[in-house]
Amino acid sequence: MKLSKYIISTSLNDGEEGADAQRIIYSCISNVTVVVSESIFHHLVNGCIDRVDNGIRKELEHVSILVPPERDELAAILDGNDLYHDNFSLFINTSAACRSGCSSCTPKQGNESMGDPVREALAHYTENQLRSKKYKAFNVIWNVGDPARDLPAIAHLSDLNRMLADRYAVLYTAAMICDGASLHKEIFETLFYRCNIKNYHVALDGGGNDQPSNAHLVIANIVDILNSFPFLPQEGIIFEIRININTFSQEAVVDIIDKLAAAHAQNRVTFHFGMTEDGQTDAALLAEYEIEYVLYAIQQGFILGILPARTFTACAAVDKGAAAVDLQGNLFSCNALPAATAAIIGANTLGNLLEGQPFRSHDTQFRNWVHEIKNGDTDCYTCNLLPVCGGGCRLKWAEGQSGCPAFKYNMEDRLILSYLNQKTRMNELIIEA
């Protein structure tokens, strides 16, 4: 056996004088954390596997920290990724009236909405895709501006989507990215119960560029919604709040978390910390602040993912079963694509719904990402985080930027935090030397 290439480790000081030092090891393939003595870890990294107790070796093999010496781990990971396209995913932009302040969405801020011809063509496209019998699930992400103004179109298409999912016997799920300042409880009730949209992603922006912060309106709406409806336990997390931390002071971020904690929203709200996509995003700087806010939110009782999980598709851009549709009926492999250069757009546009078939799906530049990694064309070829990252943001790589996620820069901190917070979880294995 050999030590897997796809692990992350960090030392763990248990605070007891004279005790053997210990080390946390995380498998990016199995997503299992183990704790071993530093002496065992020394044997592992130096290839002295036969000096490790047989029982411990078997446990490490079981969680893919030790793998057969002949295994080509990179090929196994990429081959698995290349086969994972049995979900049909649509990213539907219905209007351009969002006030959240993000700059990477396909529709620029304005008053335009998706017209009837595009909606009808989208329904035909959806049925043709599901009729192909290639998919086991149908996932929709609605990207809307003002949910109230877009409600008739969303309700109409949602009815069609659910009917088609039933007709072709596929699992249907729906989520929404929206302007939380416009998400009032009356609108939410229709979206949640009639349209079956069960998860909502809202961005909080601290303002700037002559645009005031929407945070107080969003928080007030979410609290009002949570106090107004008897959600079932199995409905779980309903709101994912992205806080653009480069637009808020540290005190303001903490205040947002505190307000939702005081409203007892811990079982219905989670947080994601990011930065506005203005071309100046610094993943390393984000990582530094992110871990502090994650820790604080967990201390207030919120449930946040700490360690990244195995991912088979980095994003919709590289997923052969996904497409984003804009207000004019253009189909793209990435929702942020229209903001890119003409060359990148041309290489990754799938077609236009109003022009009919044929649509591209497999032969765009971004859809060949797995093969680019396999050929060693990117830094992902040698990265030990590949199984939990999938290659990051393909568009950023194409634009000459780093597409790496922020967790690349704080994984050791995440390991410690996860160990301290979740060491009694069922999927954690503690191995005592």
C-alpha positions in Angstrom: 0.0 0.0 0.0 1.0 3.6 -0.4 -0.1 6.9 1.1 -2.8 8.6 -1.0 -1.8 11.8 -2.8 -5.2 13.3 -2.0 -4.9 14.0 1.7 -4.6 17.1 3.9 -3.0 16.9 7.4 -2.1 19.1 10.3 -0.6 18.6 13.7 -2.9 18.4 16.7 -1.7 19.4 20.2 -3.9 17.8 22.8 -2.5 20.0 25.5 -1.2 17.2 27.7 2.4 17.4 28.6 4.4 14.3 27.8 1.7 12.9 25.5 2.7 11.8 22.1 2.0 14.4 19.4 -0.9 13.6 17.2 -1.9 14.5 13.6 -5.2 14.9 11.9 -5.4 13.4 8.4 -8.3 14.2 6.0 -9.0 12.1 2.9 -10.2 14.3 0.0 -11.6 11.1 -1.6 -13.6 9.5 1.3 -14.1 12.8 3.2 -13.2 11.0 6.4 -11.0 12.5 9.2 -8.6 10.3 11.2 -6.3 11.1 14.1 -3.0 9.2 14.4 0.2 9.7 16.3 3.0 11.6 14.7 5.1 8.5 14.7 2.6 6.7 12.6 2.3 9.6 10.2 6.1 9.6 9.9 6.0 6.0 8.8 3.2 6.8 6.3 5.0 9.6 4.6 8.3 7.7 4.5 6.7 4.7 2.9 7.3 2.4 5.9 3.8 1.1 5.8 4.8 -2.3 7.2 5.8 -0.6 10.4 2.2 0.4 11.0 -0.1 -1.9 13.1 -2.1 -4.2 10.8 -5.4 -3.1 12.3 -4.6 0.6 11.8 -3.5 -0.1 8.2 -6.8 -1.7 7.4 -8.7 1.2 8.8 -6.6 3.6 6.7 -7.2 1.5 3.6 -10.9 1.6 4.3 -11.0 5.4 4.2 -8.7 5.7 1.2 -5.8 7.2 3.1 -3.8 4.2 2.1 -4.3 2.9 -1.5 -2.9 0.1 -3.6 0.5 1.0 -5.0 -0.6 0.4 -8.6 -3.6 2.7 -8.5 -3.5 5.7 -10.7 -5.5 8.0 -8.4 -5.7 11.0 -10.8 -7.1 8.8 -13.6 -9.7 7.2 -11.2 -10.9 10.6 -9.9 -11.1 12.2 -13.4 -12.8 9.1 -14.9 -15.4 9.3 -12.2 -15.9 13.0 -12.7 -16.4 12.5 -16.5 -19.2 10.0 -15.9 -21.1 12.1 -13.4 -23.6 13.8 -15.7 -26.9 12.2 -14.9 -28.6 15.4 -13.6 -30.2 17.9 -15.9 -29.7 21.3 -14.4 -31.2 24.6 -15.6 -30.1 28.0 -14.4 -33.0 30.3 -15.4 -32.6 34.0 -15.4 -36.1 35.6 -15.3 -35.3 39.3 -15.0 -32.6 41.8 -14.3 -34.0 43.8 -11.4 -31.9 42.5 -8.6 -30.5 45.0 -6.1 -28.1 42.6 -4.3 -25.0 44.3 -5.7 -23.3 41.3 -7.3 -21.6 41.9 -10.7 -21.2 38.4 -12.1 -24.9 37.5 -12.9 -25.9 37.1 -16.6 -28.6 39.7 -16.6 -27.3 43.2 -15.8 -29.4 45.2 -13.4 -32.4 46.8 -15.1 -36.1 46.2 -15.7 -36.1 43.7 -18.5 -37.9 40.3 -18.0 -38.0 37.1 -19.9 -40.7 37.2 -22.6 -43.3 34.7 -23.5 -41.5 33.4 -26.7 -38.4 32.5 -24.6 -40.5 30.9 -21.9 -42.3 28.7 -24.4 -39.1 27.7 -26.2 -37.5 26.9 -22.8 -40.4 24.5 -22.0 -39.9 22.7 -25.3 -36.1 22.5 -24.7 -36.7 21.1 -21.2 -39.1 18.4 -22.4 -36.7 17.4 -25.2 -33.9 17.0 -22.6 -36.0 14.9 -20.2 -37.4 12.8 -23.1 -33.9 11.7 -23.9 -33.9 9.5 -20.7 -30.3 10.5 -20.0 -31.1 12.0 -16.6 -32.2 10.8 -13.2 -32.9 14.2 -11.7 -34.0 17.6 -12.9 -32.6 20.6 -10.9 -33.7 24.2 -11.4 -32.0 27.3 -10.0 -34.0 30.4 -10.5 -32.1 33.7 -10.7 -34.6 36.4 -10.2 -34.6 40.1 -9.5 -37.9 41.2 -7.9 -39.7 37.9 -7.0 -43.1 39.7 -6.9 -42.8 41.0 -10.5 -41.4 37.7 -11.8 -44.0 35.5 -9.9 -46.4 34.8 -12.8 -43.6 33.5 -15.0 -42.0 31.5 -12.2 -45.3 29.9 -11.3 -46.1 29.1 -14.9 -42.7 27.5 -15.6 -42.7 25.7 -12.2 -46.0 24.0 -13.0 -44.6 22.9 -16.4 -41.3 21.7 -14.8 -43.0 19.6 -12.2 -45.4 18.1 -14.7 -42.5 17.1 -17.0 -40.5 15.7 -14.1 -43.5 13.5 -13.2 -44.1 12.5 -16.8 -40.5 11.4 -17.3 -40.1 10.0 -13.8 -37.2 12.1 -12.6 -36.6 13.7 -9.2 -37.3 17.4 -9.3 -35.7 20.0 -7.0 -35.7 23.8 -7.2 -33.8 26.6 -5.5 -33.8 30.4 -6.0 -31.2 33.1 -6.0 -33.1 36.4 -5.4 -33.1 39.9 -4.1 -33.9 39.1 -0.4 -35.1 42.7 0.1 -38.0 42.0 -2.2 -38.8 38.5 -0.8 -41.9 39.3 1.3 -43.7 36.5 3.1 -46.8 36.6 0.8 -44.5 36.0 -2.2 -42.5 33.4 -0.3 -45.7 31.4 0.5 -46.5 31.0 -3.2 -42.9 30.2 -4.2 -42.4 27.7 -1.4 -45.7 25.9 -1.3 -47.0 26.2 -4.9 -43.8 26.4 -6.9 -42.0 23.9 -4.7 -38.9 26.1 -4.4 -37.4 25.0 -1.1 -34.1 26.7 -0.9 -33.2 30.4 -1.2 -29.8 32.0 -1.7 -29.6 35.7 -1.0 -26.6 38.0 -1.0 -26.0 40.7 1.6 -23.9 43.7 0.4 -22.7 46.5 2.5 -23.4 49.1 -0.2 -21.1 51.3 -2.2 -21.1 52.8 -5.7 -24.1 54.9 -4.6 -26.1 51.8 -3.7 -27.3 51.5 0.0 -26.9 48.3 1.9 -29.9 45.9 1.7 -28.9 43.9 4.8 -31.6 45.3 7.2 -34.4 44.6 4.7 -33.2 41.1 3.9 -32.8 40.1 7.6 -36.3 41.6 8.4 -37.9 39.6 5.6 -36.2 36.3 6.6 -37.2 36.7 10.2 -40.7 37.5 9.3 -40.9 34.4 7.0 -39.5 32.1 9.6 -42.0 33.4 12.2 -44.9 33.1 9.8 -44.8 29.5 8.6 -44.8 26.1 10.4 -41.9 24.5 8.5 -41.4 20.8 8.8 -38.3 19.3 10.4 -37.3 17.6 7.2 -37.4 20.9 5.3 -34.1 21.7 6.9 -32.0 24.7 5.8 -34.2 27.1 3.8 -31.9 30.2 3.5 -28.3 30.4 2.5 -27.0 33.9 3.1 -23.9 35.0 1.3 -22.3 37.9 3.1 -19.9 39.8 0.9 -17.4 40.5 3.7 -15.3 43.1 1.8 -18.4 45.4 1.8 -19.0 45.2 5.6 -17.0 46.0 8.7 -16.2 43.1 11.0 -18.7 44.4 13.6 -21.5 44.5 10.9 -20.9 40.8 9.9 -21.1 39.8 13.5 -24.2 41.8 14.0 -25.9 40.0 11.1 -25.1 36.7 12.6 -26.3 37.8 16.1 -29.6 39.1 14.8 -30.5 35.8 13.1 -29.3 33.9 16.2 -31.6 36.0 18.4 -34.4 35.1 16.0 -33.7 31.4 16.6 -33.0 30.8 12.9 -30.2 28.3 13.4 -32.0 25.4 12.0 -33.3 27.3 8.9 -30.3 29.6 8.0 -26.7 29.0 7.0 -24.0 31.3 5.9 -21.5 31.6 3.1 -18.8 34.2 3.2 -17.5 35.7 0.0 -16.4 38.8 -1.8 -18.0 40.8 -4.6 -16.9 39.7 -8.0 -15.3 42.9 -9.1 -12.0 41.4 -10.4 -10.2 42.2 -7.1 -11.2 39.1 -5.2 -8.3 37.8 -3.1 -9.0 34.2 -2.2 -6.2 34.1 0.3 -7.5 37.2 2.1 -11.0 35.9 2.0 -9.8 32.6 3.6 -8.2 34.6 6.4 -11.4 36.3 7.5 -13.7 33.5 6.4 -12.5 31.0 9.1 -13.1 33.6 11.8 -16.7 34.1 10.7 -17.3 30.4 10.3 -16.2 29.8 13.8 -18.3 32.6 15.2 -21.4 31.4 13.4 -20.9 27.9 14.7 -20.5 29.2 18.2 -23.9 30.9 17.8 -25.5 27.5 16.9 -25.6 27.7 13.1 -24.8 24.6 11.0 -22.0 25.3 8.5 -20.0 23.0 6.3 -16.5 23.1 7.4 -14.6 20.6 5.3 -15.3 20.4 1.5 -16.8 17.2 0.2 -16.1 15.1 -2.8 -17.3 16.9 -5.9 -17.7 15.4 -9.3 -18.4 18.6 -11.2 -16.6 21.9 -10.3 -19.5 24.0 -11.6 -22.2 24.1 -14.3 -19.6 25.4 -16.8 -18.0 21.9 -17.0 -21.2 19.9 -16.5 -22.5 18.4 -19.7 -26.0 18.1 -18.2 -26.3 21.8 -17.3 -27.2 25.1 -19.0 -27.9 28.7 -18.1 -30.5 30.6 -20.1 -30.7 34.4 -20.3 -33.5 36.7 -21.0 -33.0 36.5 -24.8 -33.0 32.7 -24.9 -29.2 32.3 -25.2 -27.9 29.1 -23.6 -24.5 29.2 -21.9 -22.4 26.7 -20.1 -21.7 29.3 -17.4 -24.1 31.9 -16.0 -21.3 34.5 -15.7 -20.2 33.9 -19.3 -21.8 37.0 -20.9 -19.4 39.2 -18.9 -16.4 37.5 -20.5 -14.5 38.3 -23.7 -16.0 37.6 -27.1 -13.6 34.7 -27.7 -14.6 32.9 -24.4 -18.3 33.5 -25.0 -18.0 32.1 -28.6 -16.2 29.0 -27.4 -18.8 28.2 -24.7 -22.2 29.3 -26.0 -24.6 26.3 -26.4 -27.1 28.0 -28.7 -30.3 30.0 -28.6 -33.7 28.7 -27.7 -35.5 30.8 -30.3 -33.3 29.4 -33.1 -34.1 25.8 -32.3 -31.9 22.7 -32.5 -29.1 21.7 -32.7 -27.7 22.7 -29.3 -24.1 22.1 -28.3 -23.5 20.3 -25.0 -20.2 18.3 -25.2 -18.0 20.2 -27.6 -17.6 23.5 -25.8 -14.2 24.5 -24.5 -15.3 24.4 -20.8 -16.9 21.0 -21.2 -13.5 19.5 -21.9 -12.1 20.5 -18.5 -11.6 17.0 -17.3 -9.4 16.2 -20.3 -7.4 19.4 -19.8 -6.6 18.4 -16.3 -5.7 14.9 -17.3 -3.3 16.3 -19.9 -1.5 18.4 -17.3 -2.6 21.7 -18.8 -3.5 23.2 -15.4 -2.1 23.3 -11.9 -5.0 21.1 -10.9 -3.0 18.1 -12.3 -0.7 18.1 -9.2 -3.2 19.5 -6.6 -4.1 17.3 -3.6 -7.5 19.1 -3.3 -8.7 18.1 -6.7 -11.3 15.5 -5.4 -13.1 18.2 -3.3 -12.6 21.1 -5.7 -13.0 19.6 -9.2 -10.9 22.3 -10.7 -12.5 25.4 -9.3 -13.9 28.2 -11.5 -13.3 27.4 -15.1 -14.1 30.9 -16.3 -11.5 32.5 -14.0 -8.8 30.1 -15.3 -9.8 31.1 -18.9 -9.5 34.8 -17.9 -5.9 34.3 -16.6 -7.0 34.4 -12.9 -6.7 31.7 -10.2 -9.9 29.6 -10.1 -8.9 28.1 -6.7 -11.5 28.2 -3.9 -10.8 30.0 -0.7 -10.6 26.8 1.3 -7.3 26.0 -0.4 -5.8 28.7 1.9 -7.3 27.7 5.2 -7.6 23.9 5.1 -5.4 23.3 8.1 -7.6 25.7 10.2 -10.7 24.0 8.9 -9.3 20.6 10.0 -8.7 21.8 13.5 -12.1 23.5 13.7 -13.9 20.4 12.3 -12.1 18.1 14.7 -13.0 20.2 17.7 -16.6 20.8 16.6 -17.5 17.4 15.1 -15.2 14.7 16.6 -18.2 12.7 17.7 -19.8 12.5 14.2 -20.5 9.1 12.9 -18.1 9.4 9.9 -15.1 10.4 11.9 -12.6 7.7 12.8 -10.3 8.2 15.8 -7.3 5.9 15.7 -5.3 5.7 18.9 -1.7 4.6 18.5 
